[in-house]
Amino acid sequence: DETITVAPNPTKNRITVSAKNKLKSVLLFDIQGRLLQTVLEENKTTTFDISNQAHGIYYLKVITEIGSSVEKIIKE
């Protein structure tokens, strides 16, 4: 889904995920590919809290009604 946006990036605590289509789920993975957090959603926007995660690089998989996207996230 090309309409997915993730901001701010880099972030310290929270990430806002939005799309033109309804979100289905947002999954946070570490650099080794381990699933850390999951949010099930039925809106076009959600806020994802990563304040409890260590500093580093993460991957956010965002799934919408029509597709998905994987975004690289940097936590400061």
All heavy atoms as a GROMACS GRO file, in nm:
protein
  599
    1ASP      N    1   0.085  -0.118   0.000
    1ASP     CA    2   0.000   0.000   0.000
    1ASP      C    3   0.089   0.123   0.000
    1ASP      O    4   0.163   0.147   0.094
    1ASP     CB    5  -0.092  -0.004   0.121
    1ASP     CG    6  -0.196   0.106   0.121
    1ASP    OD1    7  -0.181   0.202   0.044
    1ASP    OD2    8  -0.291   0.094   0.198
    2GLU      N    9   0.083   0.200  -0.106
    2GLU     CA   10   0.168   0.319  -0.124
    2GLU      C   11   0.126   0.438  -0.039
    2GLU      O   12   0.198   0.536  -0.028
    2GLU     CB   13   0.167   0.360  -0.272
    2GLU     CG   14   0.218   0.253  -0.365
    2GLU     CD   15   0.368   0.244  -0.365
    2GLU    OE1   16   0.435   0.348  -0.356
    2GLU    OE2   17   0.418   0.130  -0.374
    3THR      N   18   0.007   0.433   0.021
    3THR     CA   19  -0.045   0.549   0.094
    3THR      C   20  -0.002   0.551   0.241
    3THR      O   21  -0.036   0.644   0.313
    3THR     CB   22  -0.199   0.552   0.088
    3THR    OG1   23  -0.252   0.441   0.162
    3THR    CG2   24  -0.248   0.547  -0.055
    4ILE      N   25   0.071   0.451   0.287
    4ILE     CA   26   0.111   0.441   0.429
    4ILE      C   27   0.220   0.542   0.459
    4ILE      O   28   0.318   0.553   0.386
    4ILE     CB   29   0.159   0.299   0.461
    4ILE    CG1   30   0.046   0.200   0.444
    4ILE    CG2   31   0.217   0.291   0.602
    4ILE    CD1   32   0.088   0.054   0.447
    5THR      N   33   0.200   0.618   0.569
    5THR     CA   34   0.304   0.708   0.617
    5THR      C   35   0.333   0.678   0.764
    5THR      O   36   0.242   0.646   0.840
    5THR     CB   37   0.264   0.856   0.602
    5THR    OG1   38   0.145   0.880   0.677
    5THR    CG2   39   0.243   0.895   0.458
    6VAL      N   40   0.461   0.689   0.799
    6VAL     CA   41   0.507   0.664   0.936
    6VAL      C   42   0.591   0.784   0.977
    6VAL      O   43   0.687   0.818   0.909
    6VAL     CB   44   0.591   0.535   0.943
    6VAL    CG1   45   0.645   0.513   1.082
    6VAL    CG2   46   0.509   0.415   0.897
    7ALA      N   47   0.554   0.850   1.088
    7ALA     CA   48   0.626   0.970   1.131
    7ALA      C   49   0.614   0.984   1.283
    7ALA      O   50   0.518   0.937   1.341
    7ALA     CB   51   0.569   1.093   1.062
    8PRO      N   52   0.703   1.047   1.352
    8PRO     CA   53   0.833   1.093   1.302
    8PRO      C   54   0.932   0.977   1.295
    8PRO      O   55   0.917   0.878   1.366
    8PRO     CB   56   0.876   1.192   1.409
    8PRO     CG   57   0.815   1.140   1.535
    8PRO     CD   58   0.684   1.078   1.493
    9ASN      N   59   1.030   0.991   1.213
    9ASN     CA   60   1.134   0.890   1.201
    9ASN      C   61   1.265   0.960   1.169
    9ASN      O   62   1.276   1.018   1.062
    9ASN     CB   63   1.098   0.790   1.092
    9ASN     CG   64   1.189   0.671   1.091
    9ASN    OD1   65   1.262   0.644   1.186
    9ASN    ND2   66   1.186   0.597   0.983
   10PRO      N   67   1.362   0.961   1.259
   10PRO     CA   68   1.371   0.887   1.385
   10PRO      C   69   1.277   0.941   1.493
   10PRO      O   70   1.228   1.052   1.485
   10PRO     CB   71   1.516   0.904   1.428
   10PRO     CG   72   1.568   1.020   1.352
   10PRO     CD   73   1.483   1.036   1.231
   11THR      N   74   1.253   0.855   1.594
   11THR     CA   75   1.160   0.889   1.701
   11THR      C   76   1.221   0.859   1.837
   11THR      O   77   1.319   0.786   1.845
   11THR     CB   78   1.027   0.813   1.684
   11THR    OG1   79   0.936   0.859   1.781
   11THR    CG2   80   1.047   0.663   1.701
   12LYS      N   81   1.160   0.913   1.940
   12LYS     CA   82   1.202   0.884   2.077
   12LYS      C   83   1.102   0.795   2.149
   12LYS      O   84   1.140   0.708   2.225
   12LYS     CB   85   1.222   1.013   2.156
   12LYS     CG   86   1.338   1.097   2.105
   12LYS     CD   87   1.360   1.217   2.192
   12LYS     CE   88   1.457   1.315   2.132
   12LYS     NZ   89   1.593   1.272   2.128
   13ASN      N   90   0.971   0.815   2.126
   13ASN     CA   91   0.869   0.742   2.200
   13ASN      C   92   0.756   0.688   2.116
   13ASN      O   93   0.724   0.572   2.123
   13ASN     CB   94   0.809   0.831   2.309
   13ASN     CG   95   0.910   0.869   2.414
   13ASN    OD1   96   0.986   0.785   2.459
   13ASN    ND2   97   0.911   0.996   2.450
   14ARG      N   98   0.692   0.773   2.037
   14ARG     CA   99   0.571   0.734   1.964
   14ARG      C  100   0.586   0.754   1.814
   14ARG      O  101   0.652   0.846   1.769
   14ARG     CB  102   0.452   0.815   2.014
   14ARG     CG  103   0.420   0.791   2.158
   14ARG     CD  104   0.300   0.876   2.200
   14ARG     NE  105   0.280   0.871   2.342
   14ARG     CZ  106   0.206   0.778   2.402
   14ARG    NH1  107   0.147   0.686   2.332
   14ARG    NH2  108   0.192   0.780   2.532
   15ILE      N  109   0.516   0.667   1.741
   15ILE     CA  110   0.512   0.674   1.596
   15ILE      C  111   0.366   0.684   1.555
   15ILE      O  112   0.283   0.609   1.606
   15ILE     CB  113   0.573   0.547   1.533
   15ILE    CG1  114   0.718   0.531   1.575
   15ILE    CG2  115   0.561   0.551   1.382
   15ILE    CD1  116   0.773   0.395   1.542
   16THR      N  117   0.335   0.774   1.465
   16THR     CA  118   0.200   0.783   1.410
   16THR      C  119   0.200   0.716   1.273
   16THR      O  120   0.280   0.750   1.186
   16THR     CB  121   0.156   0.930   1.398
   16THR    OG1  122   0.158   0.988   1.528
   16THR    CG2  123   0.016   0.940   1.341
   17VAL      N  124   0.110   0.621   1.258
   17VAL     CA  125   0.096   0.546   1.133
   17VAL      C  126  -0.038   0.584   1.072
   17VAL      O  127  -0.140   0.580   1.140
   17VAL     CB  128   0.101   0.394   1.158
   17VAL    CG1  129   0.084   0.317   1.029
   17VAL    CG2  130   0.230   0.355   1.229
   18SER      N  131  -0.036   0.624   0.945
   18SER     CA  132  -0.161   0.658   0.879
   18SER      C  133  -0.160   0.610   0.734
   18SER      O  134  -0.054   0.587   0.676
   18SER     CB  135  -0.185   0.809   0.884
   18SER     OG  136  -0.081   0.877   0.820
   19ALA      N  137  -0.280   0.593   0.679
   19ALA     CA  138  -0.297   0.549   0.541
   19ALA      C  139  -0.432   0.597   0.491
   19ALA      O  140  -0.519   0.632   0.570
   19ALA     CB  141  -0.287   0.398   0.532
   20LYS      N  142  -0.450   0.598   0.359
   20LYS     CA  143  -0.579   0.637   0.302
   20LYS      C  144  -0.680   0.524   0.317
   20LYS      O  145  -0.800   0.546   0.314
   20LYS     CB  146  -0.563   0.674   0.155
   20LYS     CG  147  -0.493   0.806   0.135
   20LYS     CD  148  -0.491   0.846  -0.009
   20LYS     CE  149  -0.419   0.978  -0.026
   20LYS     NZ  150  -0.405   1.016  -0.166
   21ASN      N  151  -0.632   0.402   0.334
   21ASN     CA  152  -0.718   0.285   0.353
   21ASN      C  153  -0.715   0.244   0.500
   21ASN      O  154  -0.622   0.279   0.572
   21ASN     CB  155  -0.668   0.169   0.266
   21ASN     CG  156  -0.663   0.209   0.121
   21ASN    OD1  157  -0.765   0.232   0.058
   21ASN    ND2  158  -0.543   0.223   0.068
   22LYS      N  159  -0.815   0.169   0.544
   22LYS     CA  160  -0.820   0.126   0.684
   22LYS      C  161  -0.701   0.037   0.719
   22LYS      O  162  -0.668  -0.056   0.644
   22LYS     CB  163  -0.949   0.048   0.712
   22LYS     CG  164  -1.065   0.133   0.746
   22LYS     CD  165  -1.179   0.046   0.796
   22LYS     CE  166  -1.298   0.131   0.830
   22LYS     NZ  167  -1.412   0.050   0.868
   23LEU      N  168  -0.641   0.065   0.832
   23LEU     CA  169  -0.534  -0.019   0.885
   23LEU      C  170  -0.595  -0.147   0.940
   23LEU      O  171  -0.704  -0.145   0.997
   23LEU     CB  172  -0.458   0.053   0.995
   23LEU     CG  173  -0.389   0.184   0.957
   23LEU    CD1  174  -0.339   0.254   1.082
   23LEU    CD2  175  -0.276   0.160   0.860
   24LYS      N  176  -0.524  -0.257   0.926
   24LYS     CA  177  -0.567  -0.385   0.984
   24LYS      C  178  -0.478  -0.419   1.104
   24LYS      O  179  -0.527  -0.457   1.208
   24LYS     CB  180  -0.560  -0.497   0.880
   24LYS     CG  181  -0.663  -0.483   0.772
   24LYS     CD  182  -0.801  -0.500   0.831
   24LYS     CE  183  -0.907  -0.501   0.724
   24LYS     NZ  184  -1.041  -0.505   0.779
   25SER      N  185  -0.345  -0.409   1.086
   25SER     CA  186  -0.254  -0.437   1.196
   25SER      C  187  -0.120  -0.366   1.173
   25SER      O  188  -0.084  -0.335   1.060
   25SER     CB  189  -0.232  -0.587   1.214
   25SER     OG  190  -0.175  -0.644   1.098
   26VAL      N  191  -0.052  -0.342   1.285
   26VAL     CA  192   0.082  -0.282   1.283
   26VAL      C  193   0.168  -0.372   1.370
   26VAL      O  194   0.136  -0.398   1.486
   26VAL     CB  195   0.080  -0.138   1.338
   26VAL    CG1  196   0.219  -0.077   1.333
   26VAL    CG2  197  -0.018  -0.051   1.261
   27LEU      N  198   0.279  -0.421   1.314
   27LEU     CA  199   0.367  -0.513   1.385
   27LEU      C  200   0.508  -0.455   1.393
   27LEU      O  201   0.559  -0.406   1.292
   27LEU     CB  202   0.372  -0.648   1.312
   27LEU     CG  203   0.236  -0.713   1.289
   27LEU    CD1  204   0.200  -0.706   1.142
   27LEU    CD2  205   0.236  -0.854   1.337
   28LEU      N  206   0.568  -0.462   1.510
   28LEU     CA  207   0.703  -0.411   1.532
   28LEU      C  208   0.798  -0.528   1.546
   28LEU      O  209   0.777  -0.618   1.629
   28LEU     CB  210   0.708  -0.324   1.658
   28LEU     CG  211   0.844  -0.262   1.689
   28LEU    CD1  212   0.878  -0.153   1.588
   28LEU    CD2  213   0.847  -0.207   1.830
   29PHE      N  214   0.904  -0.528   1.464
   29PHE     CA  215   1.006  -0.634   1.466
   29PHE      C  216   1.141  -0.572   1.501
   29PHE      O  217   1.169  -0.459   1.462
   29PHE     CB  218   1.018  -0.700   1.328
   29PHE     CG  219   0.895  -0.774   1.285
   29PHE    CD1  220   0.795  -0.710   1.214
   29PHE    CD2  221   0.879  -0.908   1.316
   29PHE    CE1  222   0.682  -0.777   1.173
   29PHE    CE2  223   0.765  -0.976   1.275
   29PHE     CZ  224   0.667  -0.911   1.203
   30ASP      N  225   1.226  -0.650   1.571
   30ASP     CA  226   1.362  -0.604   1.594
   30ASP      C  227   1.448  -0.637   1.472
   30ASP      O  228   1.400  -0.696   1.375
   30ASP     CB  229   1.420  -0.659   1.725
   30ASP     CG  230   1.442  -0.810   1.723
   30ASP    OD1  231   1.430  -0.874   1.616
   30ASP    OD2  232   1.470  -0.864   1.831
   31ILE      N  233   1.576  -0.601   1.478
   31ILE     CA  234   1.665  -0.618   1.363
   31ILE      C  235   1.686  -0.767   1.328
   31ILE      O  236   1.716  -0.801   1.215
   31ILE     CB  237   1.799  -0.544   1.389
   31ILE    CG1  238   1.877  -0.523   1.260
   31ILE    CG2  239   1.884  -0.615   1.491
   31ILE    CD1  240   1.832  -0.405   1.182
   32GLN      N  241   1.666  -0.857   1.426
   32GLN     CA  242   1.678  -1.001   1.402
   32GLN      C  243   1.548  -1.063   1.348
   32GLN      O  244   1.543  -1.183   1.323
   32GLN     CB  245   1.719  -1.075   1.530
   32GLN     CG  246   1.863  -1.054   1.570
   32GLN     CD  247   1.883  -0.927   1.651
   32GLN    OE1  248   1.791  -0.878   1.716
   32GLN    NE2  249   2.002  -0.872   1.646
   33GLY      N  250   1.443  -0.983   1.336
   33GLY     CA  251   1.317  -1.032   1.282
   33GLY      C  252   1.221  -1.087   1.387
   33GLY      O  253   1.121  -1.148   1.353
   34ARG      N  254   1.250  -1.065   1.515
   34ARG     CA  255   1.160  -1.112   1.621
   34ARG      C  256   1.044  -1.014   1.638
   34ARG      O  257   1.067  -0.893   1.644
   34ARG     CB  258   1.235  -1.125   1.754
   34ARG     CG  259   1.338  -1.236   1.752
   34ARG     CD  260   1.407  -1.242   1.885
   34ARG     NE  261   1.486  -1.122   1.904
   34ARG     CZ  262   1.613  -1.119   1.944
   34ARG    NH1  263   1.675  -1.231   1.974
   34ARG    NH2  264   1.677  -1.006   1.959
   35LEU      N  265   0.924  -1.067   1.651
   35LEU     CA  266   0.805  -0.984   1.671
   35LEU      C  267   0.803  -0.933   1.814
   35LEU      O  268   0.809  -1.010   1.909
   35LEU     CB  269   0.678  -1.066   1.642
   35LEU     CG  270   0.545  -0.994   1.661
   35LEU    CD1  271   0.534  -0.875   1.566
   35LEU    CD2  272   0.431  -1.090   1.640
   36LEU      N  273   0.797  -0.799   1.832
   36LEU     CA  274   0.801  -0.738   1.964
   36LEU      C  275   0.665  -0.685   2.010
   36LEU      O  276   0.632  -0.694   2.127
   36LEU     CB  277   0.901  -0.622   1.965
   36LEU     CG  278   1.045  -0.657   1.928
   36LEU    CD1  279   1.128  -0.531   1.920
   36LEU    CD2  280   1.103  -0.755   2.027
   37GLN      N  281   0.588  -0.626   1.919
   37GLN     CA  282   0.459  -0.566   1.952
   37GLN      C  283   0.364  -0.581   1.835
   37GLN      O  284   0.408  -0.580   1.720
   37GLN     CB  285   0.473  -0.416   1.982
   37GLN     CG  286   0.533  -0.382   2.115
   37GLN     CD  287   0.544  -0.230   2.130
   37GLN    OE1  288   0.652  -0.175   2.117
   37GLN    NE2  289   0.433  -0.165   2.157
   38THR      N  290   0.236  -0.591   1.866
   38THR     CA  291   0.132  -0.596   1.764
   38THR      C  292   0.016  -0.507   1.807
   38THR      O  293  -0.022  -0.508   1.924
   38THR     CB  294   0.078  -0.740   1.747
   38THR    OG1  295   0.186  -0.825   1.713
   38THR    CG2  296  -0.026  -0.746   1.638
   39VAL      N  297  -0.036  -0.429   1.713
   39VAL     CA  298  -0.155  -0.348   1.737
   39VAL      C  299  -0.254  -0.384   1.627
   39VAL      O  300  -0.223  -0.375   1.509
   39VAL     CB  301  -0.124  -0.196   1.733
   39VAL    CG1  302  -0.252  -0.116   1.742
   39VAL    CG2  303  -0.029  -0.158   1.844
   40LEU      N  304  -0.374  -0.429   1.667
   40LEU     CA  305  -0.481  -0.454   1.572
   40LEU      C  306  -0.566  -0.329   1.566
   40LEU      O  307  -0.602  -0.272   1.669
   40LEU     CB  308  -0.565  -0.574   1.616
   40LEU     CG  309  -0.488  -0.705   1.629
   40LEU    CD1  310  -0.579  -0.815   1.679
   40LEU    CD2  311  -0.423  -0.744   1.498
   41GLU      N  312  -0.598  -0.286   1.446
   41GLU     CA  313  -0.660  -0.155   1.428
   41GLU      C  314  -0.768  -0.162   1.322
   41GLU      O  315  -0.762  -0.245   1.233
   41GLU     CB  316  -0.549  -0.056   1.386
   41GLU     CG  317  -0.583   0.086   1.401
   41GLU     CD  318  -0.613   0.127   1.543
   41GLU    OE1  319  -0.528   0.119   1.630
   41GLU    OE2  320  -0.728   0.168   1.565
   42GLU      N  321  -0.865  -0.073   1.330
   42GLU     CA  322  -0.969  -0.062   1.227
   42GLU      C  323  -0.989   0.084   1.186
   42GLU      O  324  -1.095   0.121   1.141
   42GLU     CB  325  -1.101  -0.122   1.277
   42GLU     CG  326  -1.102  -0.273   1.282
   42GLU     CD  327  -1.093  -0.339   1.146
   42GLU    OE1  328  -1.148  -0.285   1.047
   42GLU    OE2  329  -1.029  -0.445   1.136
   43ASN      N  330  -0.889   0.168   1.205
   43ASN     CA  331  -0.896   0.309   1.169
   43ASN      C  332  -0.797   0.338   1.058
   43ASN      O  333  -0.720   0.251   1.017
   43ASN     CB  334  -0.862   0.396   1.292
   43ASN     CG  335  -0.964   0.379   1.402
   43ASN    OD1  336  -1.084   0.379   1.378
   43ASN    ND2  337  -0.916   0.364   1.523
   44LYS      N  338  -0.793   0.462   1.014
   44LYS     CA  339  -0.696   0.504   0.913
   44LYS      C  340  -0.569   0.560   0.975
   44LYS      O  341  -0.471   0.581   0.906
   44LYS     CB  342  -0.760   0.606   0.818
   44LYS     CG  343  -0.870   0.546   0.734
   44LYS     CD  344  -0.926   0.644   0.636
   44LYS     CE  345  -1.034   0.577   0.552
   44LYS     NZ  346  -1.085   0.665   0.449
   45THR      N  347  -0.572   0.583   1.108
   45THR     CA  348  -0.456   0.637   1.180
   45THR      C  349  -0.445   0.569   1.315
   45THR      O  350  -0.545   0.542   1.380
   45THR     CB  351  -0.470   0.789   1.200
   45THR    OG1  352  -0.485   0.851   1.073
   45THR    CG2  353  -0.348   0.847   1.268
   46THR      N  354  -0.321   0.542   1.358
   46THR     CA  355  -0.298   0.490   1.493
   46THR      C  356  -0.165   0.543   1.544
   46THR      O  357  -0.079   0.583   1.466
   46THR     CB  358  -0.300   0.336   1.496
   46THR    OG1  359  -0.296   0.293   1.631
   46THR    CG2  360  -0.182   0.276   1.422
   47THR      N  361  -0.151   0.544   1.675
   47THR     CA  362  -0.025   0.583   1.738
   47THR      C  363   0.035   0.459   1.802
   47THR      O  364  -0.033   0.386   1.873
   47THR     CB  365  -0.048   0.692   1.845
   47THR    OG1  366  -0.108   0.804   1.781
   47THR    CG2  367   0.083   0.736   1.906
   48PHE      N  368   0.162   0.436   1.773
   48PHE     CA  369   0.233   0.317   1.819
   48PHE      C  370   0.339   0.360   1.918
   48PHE      O  371   0.426   0.440   1.885
   48PHE     CB  372   0.296   0.250   1.696
   48PHE     CG  373   0.323   0.104   1.712
   48PHE    CD1  374   0.222   0.012   1.700
   48PHE    CD2  375   0.451   0.059   1.737
   48PHE    CE1  376   0.247  -0.123   1.713
   48PHE    CE2  377   0.477  -0.074   1.751
   48PHE     CZ  378   0.375  -0.166   1.739
   49ASP      N  379   0.331   0.311   2.042
   49ASP     CA  380   0.424   0.351   2.148
   49ASP      C  381   0.542   0.254   2.154
   49ASP      O  382   0.523   0.135   2.179
   49ASP     CB  383   0.350   0.352   2.282
   49ASP     CG  384   0.435   0.404   2.396
   49ASP    OD1  385   0.550   0.446   2.372
   49ASP    OD2  386   0.385   0.405   2.510
   50ILE      N  387   0.664   0.306   2.132
   50ILE     CA  388   0.785   0.222   2.142
   50ILE      C  389   0.878   0.273   2.252
   50ILE      O  390   0.997   0.244   2.251
   50ILE     CB  391   0.859   0.211   2.007
   50ILE    CG1  392   0.909   0.346   1.958
   50ILE    CG2  393   0.771   0.144   1.902
   50ILE    CD1  394   1.009   0.334   1.846
   51SER      N  395   0.822   0.346   2.349
   51SER     CA  396   0.905   0.403   2.455
   51SER      C  397   0.972   0.296   2.540
   51SER      O  398   1.078   0.321   2.598
   51SER     CB  399   0.823   0.496   2.543
   51SER     OG  400   0.714   0.426   2.601
   52ASN      N  401   0.915   0.175   2.546
   52ASN     CA  402   0.974   0.069   2.627
   52ASN      C  403   1.081  -0.011   2.552
   52ASN      O  404   1.141  -0.102   2.609
   52ASN     CB  405   0.865  -0.026   2.678
   52ASN     CG  406   0.788  -0.091   2.564
   52ASN    OD1  407   0.788  -0.042   2.452
   52ASN    ND2  408   0.722  -0.201   2.593
   53GLN      N  409   1.107   0.022   2.426
   53GLN     CA  410   1.209  -0.048   2.348
   53GLN      C  411   1.344   0.023   2.360
   53GLN      O  412   1.351   0.144   2.381
   53GLN     CB  413   1.169  -0.054   2.200
   53GLN     CG  414   1.036  -0.123   2.174
   53GLN     CD  415   1.034  -0.268   2.214
   53GLN    OE1  416   1.136  -0.336   2.220
   53GLN    NE2  417   0.914  -0.316   2.246
   54ALA      N  418   1.452  -0.053   2.345
   54ALA     CA  419   1.588   0.002   2.350
   54ALA      C  420   1.615   0.086   2.225
   54ALA      O  421   1.546   0.073   2.123
   54ALA     CB  422   1.689  -0.111   2.359
   55HIS      N  423   1.716   0.171   2.232
   55HIS     CA  424   1.757   0.251   2.116
   55HIS      C  425   1.807   0.158   2.006
   55HIS      O  426   1.867   0.055   2.035
   55HIS     CB  427   1.867   0.349   2.156
   55HIS     CG  428   1.828   0.441   2.266
   55HIS    ND1  429   1.742   0.547   2.246
   55HIS    CD2  430   1.857   0.441   2.398
   55HIS    CE1  431   1.723   0.609   2.361
   55HIS    NE2  432   1.792   0.546   2.456
   56GLY      N  433   1.779   0.192   1.882
   56GLY     CA  434   1.827   0.110   1.772
   56GLY      C  435   1.736   0.114   1.652
   56GLY      O  436   1.652   0.202   1.637
   57ILE      N  437   1.751   0.014   1.564
   57ILE     CA  438   1.677   0.005   1.440
   57ILE      C  439   1.570  -0.103   1.453
   57ILE      O  440   1.596  -0.213   1.504
   57ILE     CB  441   1.771  -0.027   1.322
   57ILE    CG1  442   1.870   0.087   1.304
   57ILE    CG2  443   1.692  -0.052   1.193
   57ILE    CD1  444   1.979   0.059   1.203
   58TYR      N  445   1.450  -0.072   1.406
   58TYR     CA  446   1.336  -0.163   1.409
   58TYR      C  447   1.267  -0.161   1.274
   58TYR      O  448   1.289  -0.070   1.194
   58TYR     CB  449   1.236  -0.121   1.518
   58TYR     CG  450   1.295  -0.131   1.657
   58TYR    CD1  451   1.361  -0.023   1.713
   58TYR    CD2  452   1.284  -0.248   1.730
   58TYR    CE1  453   1.417  -0.032   1.839
   58TYR    CE2  454   1.340  -0.258   1.856
   58TYR     CZ  455   1.406  -0.150   1.910
   58TYR     OH  456   1.462  -0.160   2.035
   59TYR      N  457   1.183  -0.260   1.252
   59TYR     CA  458   1.102  -0.264   1.130
   59TYR      C  459   0.956  -0.267   1.169
   59TYR      O  460   0.917  -0.340   1.260
   59TYR     CB  461   1.138  -0.386   1.044
   59TYR     CG  462   1.276  -0.375   0.988
   59TYR    CD1  463   1.383  -0.437   1.049
   59TYR    CD2  464   1.301  -0.297   0.876
   59TYR    CE1  465   1.512  -0.423   0.999
   59TYR    CE2  466   1.429  -0.282   0.825
   59TYR     CZ  467   1.534  -0.347   0.887
   59TYR     OH  468   1.661  -0.332   0.838
   60LEU      N  469   0.877  -0.186   1.102
   60LEU     CA  470   0.735  -0.176   1.128
   60LEU      C  471   0.662  -0.228   1.005
   60LEU      O  472   0.676  -0.174   0.896
   60LEU     CB  473   0.700  -0.028   1.152
   60LEU     CG  474   0.573   0.003   1.228
   60LEU    CD1  475   0.583  -0.049   1.370
   60LEU    CD2  476   0.549   0.152   1.229
   61LYS      N  477   0.585  -0.336   1.022
   61LYS     CA  478   0.504  -0.389   0.913
   61LYS      C  479   0.362  -0.339   0.933
   61LYS      O  480   0.300  -0.365   1.034
   61LYS     CB  481   0.506  -0.541   0.910
   61LYS     CG  482   0.427  -0.597   0.792
   61LYS     CD  483   0.444  -0.745   0.777
   61LYS     CE  484   0.373  -0.791   0.650
   61LYS     NZ  485   0.391  -0.933   0.628
   62VAL      N  486   0.315  -0.265   0.834
   62VAL     CA  487   0.181  -0.205   0.839
   62VAL      C  488   0.095  -0.275   0.735
   62VAL      O  489   0.130  -0.279   0.618
   62VAL     CB  490   0.187  -0.054   0.811
   62VAL    CG1  491   0.050   0.008   0.821
   62VAL    CG2  492   0.286   0.015   0.904
   63ILE      N  493  -0.017  -0.331   0.781
   63ILE     CA  494  -0.108  -0.403   0.691
   63ILE      C  495  -0.239  -0.326   0.684
   63ILE      O  496  -0.298  -0.294   0.786
   63ILE     CB  497  -0.132  -0.547   0.741
   63ILE    CG1  498   0.002  -0.621   0.750
   63ILE    CG2  499  -0.230  -0.621   0.649
   63ILE    CD1  500  -0.006  -0.754   0.821
   64THR      N  501  -0.282  -0.296   0.560
   64THR     CA  502  -0.409  -0.226   0.538
   64THR      C  503  -0.505  -0.319   0.464
   64THR      O  504  -0.471  -0.434   0.434
   64THR     CB  505  -0.389  -0.098   0.455
   64THR    OG1  506  -0.350  -0.134   0.323
   64THR    CG2  507  -0.286  -0.006   0.516
   65GLU      N  508  -0.622  -0.265   0.432
   65GLU     CA  509  -0.723  -0.342   0.358
   65GLU      C  510  -0.673  -0.388   0.222
   65GLU      O  511  -0.714  -0.492   0.173
   65GLU     CB  512  -0.848  -0.257   0.335
   65GLU     CG  513  -0.925  -0.225   0.459
   65GLU     CD  514  -1.042  -0.135   0.430
   65GLU    OE1  515  -1.024  -0.031   0.364
   65GLU    OE2  516  -1.152  -0.171   0.472
   66ILE      N  517  -0.586  -0.309   0.159
   66ILE     CA  518  -0.546  -0.340   0.022
   66ILE      C  519  -0.402  -0.385   0.006
   66ILE      O  520  -0.361  -0.420  -0.103
   66ILE     CB  521  -0.573  -0.221  -0.072
   66ILE    CG1  522  -0.484  -0.103  -0.038
   66ILE    CG2  523  -0.718  -0.181  -0.072
   66ILE    CD1  524  -0.472  -0.001  -0.149
   67GLY      N  525  -0.322  -0.383   0.112
   67GLY     CA  526  -0.183  -0.424   0.098
   67GLY      C  527  -0.104  -0.401   0.225
   67GLY      O  528  -0.161  -0.382   0.333
   68SER      N  529   0.027  -0.401   0.210
   68SER     CA  530   0.113  -0.384   0.328
   68SER      C  531   0.241  -0.311   0.290
   68SER      O  532   0.274  -0.297   0.171
   68SER     CB  533   0.146  -0.518   0.391
   68SER     OG  534   0.222  -0.597   0.304
   69SER      N  535   0.313  -0.268   0.392
   69SER     CA  536   0.439  -0.199   0.373
   69SER      C  537   0.527  -0.227   0.495
   69SER      O  538   0.478  -0.242   0.606
   69SER     CB  539   0.415  -0.049   0.359
   69SER     OG  540   0.537   0.021   0.348
   70VAL      N  541   0.658  -0.235   0.473
   70VAL     CA  542   0.753  -0.249   0.582
   70VAL      C  543   0.838  -0.123   0.585
   70VAL      O  544   0.898  -0.086   0.485
   70VAL     CB  545   0.841  -0.375   0.565
   70VAL    CG1  546   0.946  -0.383   0.675
   70VAL    CG2  547   0.756  -0.500   0.563
   71GLU      N  548   0.841  -0.058   0.700
   71GLU     CA  549   0.914   0.067   0.717
   71GLU      C  550   1.026   0.047   0.819
   71GLU      O  551   1.006  -0.017   0.923
   71GLU     CB  552   0.821   0.177   0.766
   71GLU     CG  553   0.698   0.202   0.680
   71GLU     CD  554   0.732   0.265   0.547
   71GLU    OE1  555   0.834   0.337   0.538
   71GLU    OE2  556   0.656   0.245   0.452
   72LYS      N  557   1.143   0.102   0.791
   72LYS     CA  558   1.254   0.099   0.884
   72LYS      C  559   1.238   0.215   0.982
   72LYS      O  560   1.219   0.329   0.940
   72LYS     CB  561   1.385   0.112   0.806
   72LYS     CG  562   1.509   0.105   0.890
   72LYS     CD  563   1.629   0.110   0.798
   72LYS     CE  564   1.756   0.132   0.871
   72LYS     NZ  565   1.870   0.141   0.778
   73ILE      N  566   1.244   0.186   1.112
   73ILE     CA  567   1.226   0.286   1.217
   73ILE      C  568   1.355   0.296   1.297
   73ILE      O  569   1.413   0.193   1.334
   73ILE     CB  570   1.112   0.244   1.313
   73ILE    CG1  571   0.982   0.224   1.235
   73ILE    CG2  572   1.096   0.344   1.425
   73ILE    CD1  573   0.930   0.347   1.167
   74ILE      N  574   1.396   0.418   1.328
   74ILE     CA  575   1.512   0.439   1.414
   74ILE      C  576   1.463   0.501   1.544
   74ILE      O  577   1.396   0.602   1.543
   74ILE     CB  578   1.615   0.532   1.347
   74ILE    CG1  579   1.665   0.468   1.217
   74ILE    CG2  580   1.730   0.562   1.442
   74ILE    CD1  581   1.747   0.558   1.130
   75LYS      N  582   1.496   0.434   1.656
   75LYS     CA  583   1.462   0.487   1.788
   75LYS      C  584   1.586   0.550   1.847
   75LYS      O  585   1.688   0.486   1.862
   75LYS     CB  586   1.408   0.380   1.881
   75LYS     CG  587   1.379   0.443   2.015
   75LYS     CD  588   1.294   0.363   2.104
   75LYS     CE  589   1.260   0.449   2.223
   75LYS     NZ  590   1.296   0.393   2.348
   76GLU      N  591   1.573   0.679   1.883
   76GLU     CA  592   1.686   0.751   1.940
   76GLU      C  593   1.690   0.732   2.090
   76GLU      O  594   1.591   0.712   2.155
   76GLU     CB  595   1.674   0.899   1.910
   76GLU     CG  596   1.683   0.930   1.764
   76GLU     CD  597   1.669   1.079   1.735
   76GLU    OE1  598   1.596   1.148   1.807
   76GLU    OE2  599   1.732   1.122   1.639
   0.00000   0.00000   0.00000
